């Protein structure tokens, strides 16, 4: 069976990962949203119970599941808490991502991972290209306040808590800056996508 090649998009919050992943996958690829899988992992039995033990019952919503909003308020106020949460959920998230990649392999021309924590995991599958999206801090702060309704203080806190991921992001094969016009950003990503498809003899099958 042919192994579909895999691209991974990573980078800081509000750096344009979702835009890049969407454009990269737009020629017949399959997107795997690793952040969504991480959210799903929070409510898996053992993982959920461990989070409640570590951070208290205040992280629960009215249905007994993990409230991402409540959990974020706790962990983004303390770098040690965020690192502890990442360590706690890592085995569950890694398993879910591995399982999803294996599940879609047979039906995918190629796969695009949207994964802020990509370099924090070791996967069973090969990744053929890693791409980091980036933008100046000022731009990302503006995006978070407009998109997510964060105050400036809340947005700055989230940027600060992700700084420990910088070393991993620096290992990406390519960097795409997203502080340009949307048209120029799209053209840059489309060029990366098309070069990737050509290199893997997939371009003619678009």
C-alpha positions in Angstrom: 0.0 0.0 0.0 1.3 3.4 -0.9 2.2 5.6 2.1 0.6 9.0 1.7 3.2 11.7 2.4 2.7 13.9 5.5 3.1 17.6 6.1 3.0 19.2 9.5 2.1 22.8 10.2 3.1 24.2 13.6 3.8 27.5 15.3 2.6 29.9 17.9 -1.0 30.9 18.7 -2.5 33.3 16.1 0.4 32.7 13.7 -1.8 31.5 10.9 -1.5 27.7 11.3 -5.1 27.0 10.3 -4.9 29.1 7.2 -1.7 27.4 6.1 -3.1 23.9 6.8 -6.2 24.7 4.8 -4.3 25.9 1.8 -1.8 23.0 1.9 -4.7 20.5 2.0 -6.7 22.2 -0.7 -5.3 20.0 -3.5 -6.9 16.8 -2.2 -5.1 16.4 1.1 -6.6 15.3 4.4 -6.3 17.7 7.4 -5.9 16.3 10.9 -6.6 18.9 13.5 -4.3 17.8 16.4 -5.6 20.5 18.7 -9.1 19.1 18.3 -7.8 15.7 19.1 -6.1 17.1 22.2 -9.4 18.6 23.3 -11.0 15.1 22.9 -8.2 13.6 25.0 -9.2 15.8 27.9 -12.4 13.9 28.4 -10.9 10.4 28.2 -11.4 8.6 31.5 -7.9 8.4 33.0 -6.8 11.6 31.5 -9.9 13.5 32.8 -9.5 12.0 36.2 -5.8 13.0 36.3 -6.6 16.6 35.4 -9.2 16.9 38.1 -6.8 15.5 40.7 -4.1 17.9 39.6 -6.2 21.1 39.2 -9.3 20.5 41.2 -13.0 20.1 40.4 -13.2 23.7 39.2 -12.0 22.5 35.8 -15.3 20.6 35.2 -18.3 21.9 33.4 -21.9 21.2 34.2 -21.9 17.9 32.4 -18.9 16.5 34.3 -16.5 17.0 31.4 -13.4 19.2 31.3 -14.2 22.9 30.7 -11.5 24.1 28.4 -12.2 27.7 29.4 -11.8 26.9 33.1 -8.7 24.8 32.6 -7.1 27.5 30.4 -7.6 30.1 33.1 -5.7 28.0 35.5 -2.8 26.7 33.4 -2.2 29.9 31.4 -1.7 31.8 34.7 1.2 29.6 35.6 3.9 28.2 33.3 4.5 25.2 35.6 0.9 24.3 35.5 0.8 24.5 31.7 3.9 22.3 31.4 2.4 19.8 33.8 -0.8 19.6 31.8 1.2 19.1 28.6 3.1 16.2 30.2 -0.2 14.7 31.5 -2.1 14.6 28.3 0.9 13.9 26.0 0.5 10.1 25.9 -3.2 10.3 25.2 -2.8 12.9 22.4 0.1 11.1 20.8 -2.0 7.9 20.7 -5.0 9.7 19.2 -2.9 11.3 16.5 -1.2 8.1 15.6 -4.5 6.3 15.4 -6.1 9.0 13.2 -3.2 9.0 10.8 -3.3 5.2 10.5 -7.1 5.4 10.0 -7.1 7.8 7.1 -4.0 6.5 5.3 -5.7 4.3 2.9 -8.1 7.0 1.7 -5.8 10.0 1.6 -3.7 11.4 -1.2 -1.6 13.2 1.4 -2.0 14.3 5.0 -1.6 17.7 6.6 -1.3 17.9 10.4 -2.3 21.2 12.1 -0.3 20.8 15.4 1.0 23.5 17.7 2.8 20.9 19.8 4.2 18.8 16.9 7.8 18.8 18.0 6.8 17.7 21.5 5.7 14.3 20.3 7.3 11.2 18.7 5.1 9.5 16.2 5.0 6.1 14.6 4.6 7.6 11.2 7.1 9.6 9.1 6.6 13.3 8.5 8.0 14.5 5.1 7.9 18.2 5.6 7.4 20.5 8.6 6.3 24.1 8.2 6.3 26.8 10.9 4.0 29.8 10.6 5.1 33.0 12.2 4.1 36.7 12.7 5.3 39.5 14.9 4.0 39.6 18.4 2.0 42.8 17.8 0.1 41.1 15.0 -0.6 38.0 17.0 -1.8 40.0 19.9 -4.2 41.9 17.7 -5.5 38.7 16.2 -6.2 37.1 19.5 -8.0 40.1 20.9 -10.1 40.4 17.7 -10.7 36.6 17.1 -10.9 35.3 20.6 -12.1 38.3 22.6 -9.0 38.3 24.8 -7.9 41.3 26.8 -4.4 42.5 26.0 -3.3 41.0 29.3 -4.8 37.6 28.5 -3.3 37.6 25.0 0.2 38.4 26.4 -0.1 35.7 28.9 -0.8 33.1 26.3 2.2 34.2 24.2 4.4 34.1 27.3 3.3 30.5 28.2 4.2 29.2 24.7 7.7 30.5 24.7 9.1 27.1 25.8 8.0 25.7 22.4 10.2 28.1 20.4 13.1 25.6 20.2 10.9 22.9 18.7 9.4 25.4 16.2 12.9 26.4 15.1 13.5 22.9 13.8 10.8 23.2 11.1 12.0 22.7 7.5 10.3 25.9 6.3 8.9 29.1 7.8 6.0 31.0 6.4 5.4 34.6 7.7 1.8 35.5 7.7 2.1 39.3 8.3 1.9 39.9 4.6 -1.3 40.4 2.5 -3.5 37.4 2.5 -2.9 37.0 -1.2 0.8 36.8 -0.9 0.6 34.4 2.0 -1.7 32.1 0.0 0.7 32.2 -3.0 3.7 31.3 -0.8 1.8 28.4 0.8 0.4 27.2 -2.6 4.0 27.2 -4.0 5.1 25.0 -1.0 2.2 22.7 -1.6 2.7 22.3 -5.3 6.5 21.7 -4.9 5.7 19.1 -2.3 3.2 17.4 -4.6 5.7 17.4 -7.5 8.4 16.0 -5.3 6.1 13.1 -4.4 4.8 12.6 -7.9 1.3 13.6 -6.9 0.9 16.9 -8.8 -0.6 15.3 -11.9 -3.3 13.7 -9.7 -4.7 17.0 -8.3 
